[in-house]
């Protein structure tokens, strides 16, 4: 009976750090992936805003040319 416990604990001592390391790596990669997606979304929103502003500037320039 005690040999079963010793064998179990020796496996735990060997495999527990490996399992914890794998879980930590998975969490790190998920965090990086989520951060990249958010940055891509932000850049897409910023591009839309810049396009909107440039269109408005073009409209203002056309109106100013009409006034002249």
N, CA, C and O atoms as a GROMACS GRO file, in nm:
protein
  272
    1UNK      N    1   0.083  -0.120   0.000
    1UNK     CA    2   0.000   0.000   0.000
    1UNK      C    3   0.087   0.126   0.000
    1UNK      O    4   0.061   0.220  -0.074
    2UNK      N    5   0.190   0.125   0.084
    2UNK     CA    6   0.275   0.244   0.088
    2UNK      C    7   0.355   0.259  -0.040
    2UNK      O    8   0.388   0.371  -0.079
    3UNK      N    9   0.386   0.148  -0.106
    3UNK     CA   10   0.461   0.159  -0.232
    3UNK      C   11   0.376   0.225  -0.340
    3UNK      O   12   0.428   0.296  -0.426
    4UNK      N   13   0.244   0.202  -0.335
    4UNK     CA   14   0.155   0.267  -0.431
    4UNK      C   15   0.155   0.417  -0.408
    4UNK      O   16   0.162   0.495  -0.503
    5UNK      N   17   0.149   0.458  -0.281
    5UNK     CA   18   0.152   0.601  -0.249
    5UNK      C   19   0.285   0.664  -0.289
    5UNK      O   20   0.288   0.774  -0.342
    6UNK      N   21   0.395   0.592  -0.264
    6UNK     CA   22   0.525   0.646  -0.301
    6UNK      C   23   0.538   0.660  -0.452
    6UNK      O   24   0.592   0.759  -0.501
    7UNK      N   25   0.488   0.563  -0.525
    7UNK     CA   26   0.492   0.570  -0.670
    7UNK      C   27   0.407   0.687  -0.720
    7UNK      O   28   0.448   0.761  -0.810
    8UNK      N   29   0.288   0.703  -0.661
    8UNK     CA   30   0.199   0.812  -0.700
    8UNK      C   31   0.263   0.947  -0.673
    8UNK      O   32   0.260   1.037  -0.758
    9UNK      N   33   0.323   0.962  -0.554
    9UNK     CA   34   0.385   1.090  -0.521
    9UNK      C   35   0.509   1.118  -0.606
    9UNK      O   36   0.538   1.233  -0.636
   10UNK      N   37   0.582   1.014  -0.643
   10UNK     CA   38   0.698   1.038  -0.730
   10UNK      C   39   0.651   1.083  -0.869
   10UNK      O   40   0.714   1.169  -0.930
   11UNK      N   41   0.541   1.024  -0.919
   11UNK     CA   42   0.485   1.072  -1.046
   11UNK      C   43   0.437   1.216  -1.035
   11UNK      O   44   0.456   1.296  -1.126
   12UNK      N   45   0.374   1.248  -0.922
   12UNK     CA   46   0.326   1.385  -0.902
   12UNK      C   47   0.444   1.481  -0.900
   12UNK      O   48   0.437   1.589  -0.958
   13UNK      N   49   0.552   1.443  -0.832
   13UNK     CA   50   0.669   1.530  -0.826
   13UNK      C   51   0.730   1.552  -0.964
   13UNK      O   52   0.785   1.658  -0.992
   14UNK      N   53   0.721   1.452  -1.049
   14UNK     CA   54   0.780   1.464  -1.182
   14UNK      C   55   0.687   1.540  -1.276
   14UNK      O   56   0.731   1.631  -1.346
   15UNK      N   57   0.559   1.503  -1.277
   15UNK     CA   58   0.468   1.556  -1.378
   15UNK      C   59   0.399   1.686  -1.340
   15UNK      O   60   0.355   1.760  -1.428
   16UNK      N   61   0.389   1.717  -1.213
   16UNK     CA   62   0.321   1.840  -1.172
   16UNK      C   63   0.389   1.966  -1.227
   16UNK      O   64   0.320   2.052  -1.281
   17UNK      N   65   0.521   1.979  -1.216
   17UNK     CA   66   0.584   2.099  -1.276
   17UNK      C   67   0.566   2.106  -1.428
   17UNK      O   68   0.553   2.214  -1.484
   18UNK      N   69   0.567   1.990  -1.493
   18UNK     CA   70   0.547   1.988  -1.638
   18UNK      C   71   0.407   2.036  -1.672
   18UNK      O   72   0.389   2.118  -1.762
   19UNK      N   73   0.307   1.985  -1.600
   19UNK     CA   74   0.168   2.024  -1.625
   19UNK      C   75   0.149   2.173  -1.597
   19UNK      O   76   0.083   2.242  -1.675
   20UNK      N   77   0.204   2.222  -1.488
   20UNK     CA   78   0.191   2.363  -1.454
   20UNK      C   79   0.259   2.450  -1.560
   20UNK      O   80   0.206   2.555  -1.596
   21UNK      N   81   0.373   2.407  -1.610
   21UNK     CA   82   0.443   2.483  -1.714
   21UNK      C   83   0.361   2.487  -1.843
   21UNK      O   84   0.352   2.592  -1.908
   22UNK      N   85   0.301   2.376  -1.880
   22UNK     CA   86   0.219   2.371  -2.001
   22UNK      C   87   0.099   2.463  -1.987
   22UNK      O   88   0.066   2.538  -2.079
   23UNK      N   89   0.032   2.457  -1.872
   23UNK     CA   90  -0.084   2.544  -1.849
   23UNK      C   91  -0.042   2.691  -1.853
   23UNK      O   92  -0.113   2.774  -1.910
   24UNK      N   93   0.072   2.723  -1.793
   24UNK     CA   94   0.120   2.861  -1.794
   24UNK      C   95   0.149   2.908  -1.937
   24UNK      O   96   0.115   3.021  -1.973
   25UNK      N   97   0.210   2.824  -2.018
   25UNK     CA   98   0.238   2.860  -2.157
   25UNK      C   99   0.110   2.881  -2.237
   25UNK      O  100   0.100   2.973  -2.317
   26UNK      N  101   0.012   2.794  -2.214
   26UNK     CA  102  -0.117   2.810  -2.283
   26UNK      C  103  -0.181   2.943  -2.246
   26UNK      O  104  -0.232   3.014  -2.332
   27UNK      N  105  -0.179   2.977  -2.117
   27UNK     CA  106  -0.238   3.104  -2.073
   27UNK      C  107  -0.164   3.223  -2.132
   27UNK      O  108  -0.226   3.321  -2.173
   28UNK      N  109  -0.032   3.216  -2.137
   28UNK     CA  110   0.047   3.325  -2.193
   28UNK      C  111   0.015   3.344  -2.342
   28UNK      O  112  -0.003   3.457  -2.386
   29UNK      N  113   0.008   3.234  -2.418
   29UNK     CA  114  -0.022   3.245  -2.561
   29UNK      C  115  -0.163   3.297  -2.584
   29UNK      O  116  -0.186   3.372  -2.679
   30UNK      N  117  -0.259   3.257  -2.500
   30UNK     CA  118  -0.395   3.308  -2.514
   30UNK      C  119  -0.398   3.458  -2.487
   30UNK      O  120  -0.468   3.533  -2.557
   31UNK      N  121  -0.323   3.504  -2.386
   31UNK     CA  122  -0.319   3.647  -2.355
   31UNK      C  123  -0.258   3.725  -2.471
   31UNK      O  124  -0.308   3.831  -2.508
   32UNK      N  125  -0.149   3.673  -2.528
   32UNK     CA  126  -0.085   3.740  -2.641
   32UNK      C  127  -0.181   3.746  -2.760
   32UNK      O  128  -0.191   3.850  -2.826
   33UNK      N  129  -0.250   3.637  -2.787
   33UNK     CA  130  -0.344   3.633  -2.899
   33UNK      C  131  -0.457   3.733  -2.878
   33UNK      O  132  -0.496   3.803  -2.972
   34UNK      N  133  -0.509   3.740  -2.757
   34UNK     CA  134  -0.617   3.834  -2.727
   34UNK      C  135  -0.569   3.978  -2.743
   34UNK      O  136  -0.641   4.062  -2.795
   35UNK      N  137  -0.447   4.006  -2.698
   35UNK     CA  138  -0.391   4.141  -2.710
   35UNK      C  139  -0.373   4.179  -2.857
   35UNK      O  140  -0.401   4.292  -2.896
   36UNK      N  141  -0.326   4.083  -2.939
   36UNK     CA  142  -0.309   4.111  -3.082
   36UNK      C  143  -0.443   4.140  -3.148
   36UNK      O  144  -0.452   4.230  -3.232
   37UNK      N  145  -0.546   4.065  -3.113
   37UNK     CA  146  -0.678   4.088  -3.172
   37UNK      C  147  -0.730   4.227  -3.135
   37UNK      O  148  -0.786   4.298  -3.219
   38UNK      N  149  -0.711   4.265  -3.008
   38UNK     CA  150  -0.758   4.397  -2.966
   38UNK      C  151  -0.682   4.507  -3.038
   38UNK      O  152  -0.741   4.608  -3.076
   39UNK      N  153  -0.553   4.489  -3.057
   39UNK     CA  154  -0.475   4.593  -3.126
   39UNK      C  155  -0.516   4.602  -3.273
   39UNK      O  156  -0.517   4.711  -3.330
   40UNK      N  157  -0.549   4.488  -3.336
   40UNK     CA  158  -0.596   4.491  -3.474
   40UNK      C  159  -0.730   4.563  -3.483
   40UNK      O  160  -0.754   4.640  -3.576
   41UNK      N  161  -0.818   4.537  -3.386
   41UNK     CA  162  -0.948   4.605  -3.384
   41UNK      C  163  -0.930   4.755  -3.366
   41UNK      O  164  -0.996   4.835  -3.432
   42UNK      N  165  -0.838   4.793  -3.276
   42UNK     CA  166  -0.812   4.935  -3.253
   42UNK      C  167  -0.759   5.002  -3.379
   42UNK      O  168  -0.801   5.113  -3.413
   43UNK      N  169  -0.668   4.936  -3.448
   43UNK     CA  170  -0.612   4.997  -3.569
   43UNK      C  171  -0.719   5.009  -3.678
   43UNK      O  172  -0.718   5.105  -3.755
   44UNK      N  173  -0.810   4.913  -3.685
   44UNK     CA  174  -0.918   4.922  -3.784
   44UNK      C  175  -1.010   5.039  -3.752
   44UNK      O  176  -1.053   5.111  -3.842
   45UNK      N  177  -1.041   5.058  -3.624
   45UNK     CA  178  -1.126   5.170  -3.583
   45UNK      C  179  -1.057   5.302  -3.612
   45UNK      O  180  -1.120   5.397  -3.660
   46UNK      N  181  -0.927   5.310  -3.582
   46UNK     CA  182  -0.853   5.433  -3.609
   46UNK      C  183  -0.850   5.463  -3.759
   46UNK      O  184  -0.859   5.579  -3.799
   47UNK      N  185  -0.837   5.360  -3.842
   47UNK     CA  186  -0.838   5.381  -3.986
   47UNK      C  187  -0.973   5.434  -4.031
   47UNK      O  188  -0.979   5.524  -4.115
   48UNK      N  189  -1.082   5.381  -3.977
   48UNK     CA  190  -1.215   5.430  -4.012
   48UNK      C  191  -1.230   5.577  -3.972
   48UNK      O  192  -1.286   5.657  -4.046
   49UNK      N  193  -1.180   5.611  -3.854
   49UNK     CA  194  -1.189   5.749  -3.807
   49UNK      C  195  -1.109   5.842  -3.898
   49UNK      O  196  -1.156   5.951  -3.931
   50UNK      N  197  -0.990   5.800  -3.937
   50UNK     CA  198  -0.909   5.882  -4.027
   50UNK      C  199  -0.976   5.900  -4.163
   50UNK      O  200  -0.973   6.008  -4.220
   51UNK      N  201  -1.036   5.793  -4.214
   51UNK     CA  202  -1.109   5.804  -4.341
   51UNK      C  203  -1.225   5.902  -4.329
   51UNK      O  204  -1.248   5.983  -4.418
   52UNK      N  205  -1.298   5.894  -4.220
   52UNK     CA  206  -1.411   5.984  -4.197
   52UNK      C  207  -1.365   6.129  -4.192
   52UNK      O  208  -1.425   6.217  -4.254
   53UNK      N  209  -1.257   6.152  -4.118
   53UNK     CA  210  -1.205   6.289  -4.105
   53UNK      C  211  -1.155   6.340  -4.240
   53UNK      O  212  -1.180   6.455  -4.276
   54UNK      N  213  -1.085   6.255  -4.315
   54UNK     CA  214  -1.035   6.301  -4.446
   54UNK      C  215  -1.151   6.330  -4.541
   54UNK      O  216  -1.143   6.424  -4.620
   55UNK      N  217  -1.257   6.251  -4.534
   55UNK     CA  218  -1.375   6.281  -4.618
   55UNK      C  219  -1.437   6.414  -4.579
   55UNK      O  220  -1.477   6.491  -4.666
   56UNK      N  221  -1.446   6.441  -4.450
   56UNK     CA  222  -1.502   6.568  -4.405
   56UNK      C  223  -1.414   6.685  -4.448
   56UNK      O  224  -1.465   6.790  -4.488
   57UNK      N  225  -1.284   6.668  -4.440
   57UNK     CA  226  -1.192   6.774  -4.484
   57UNK      C  227  -1.210   6.800  -4.633
   57UNK      O  228  -1.210   6.915  -4.677
   58UNK      N  229  -1.224   6.694  -4.711
   58UNK     CA  230  -1.246   6.711  -4.856
   58UNK      C  231  -1.376   6.785  -4.883
   58UNK      O  232  -1.382   6.870  -4.971
   59UNK      N  233  -1.481   6.752  -4.807
   59UNK     CA  234  -1.608   6.822  -4.824
   59UNK      C  235  -1.594   6.971  -4.791
   59UNK      O  236  -1.649   7.056  -4.861
   60UNK      N  237  -1.522   7.001  -4.685
   60UNK     CA  238  -1.501   7.141  -4.646
   60UNK      C  239  -1.422   7.214  -4.753
   60UNK      O  240  -1.453   7.328  -4.786
   61UNK      N  241  -1.320   7.148  -4.809
   61UNK     CA  242  -1.241   7.211  -4.916
   61UNK      C  243  -1.328   7.240  -5.038
   61UNK      O  244  -1.315   7.345  -5.100
   62UNK      N  245  -1.417   7.146  -5.073
   62UNK     CA  246  -1.507   7.169  -5.186
   62UNK      C  247  -1.599   7.287  -5.160
   62UNK      O  248  -1.622   7.369  -5.249
   63UNK      N  249  -1.652   7.296  -5.038
   63UNK     CA  250  -1.739   7.409  -5.004
   63UNK      C  251  -1.664   7.541  -5.009
   63UNK      O  252  -1.717   7.642  -5.055
   64UNK      N  253  -1.540   7.541  -4.962
   64UNK     CA  254  -1.460   7.663  -4.967
   64UNK      C  255  -1.430   7.704  -5.111
   64UNK      O  256  -1.428   7.823  -5.142
   65UNK      N  257  -1.407   7.608  -5.198
   65UNK     CA  258  -1.384   7.640  -5.340
   65UNK      C  259  -1.509   7.697  -5.403
   65UNK      O  260  -1.501   7.786  -5.488
   66UNK      N  261  -1.625   7.646  -5.362
   66UNK     CA  262  -1.751   7.698  -5.416
   66UNK      C  263  -1.774   7.842  -5.372
   66UNK      O  264  -1.828   7.923  -5.448
   67UNK      N  265  -1.733   7.874  -5.250
   67UNK     CA  266  -1.750   8.009  -5.198
   67UNK      C  267  -1.662   8.106  -5.276
   67UNK      O  268  -1.703   8.218  -5.307
   68UNK      N  269  -1.541   8.063  -5.308
   68UNK     CA  270  -1.448   8.151  -5.382
   68UNK      C  271  -1.498   8.164  -5.520
   68UNK      O  272  -1.437   8.233  -5.602
   0.00000   0.00000   0.00000
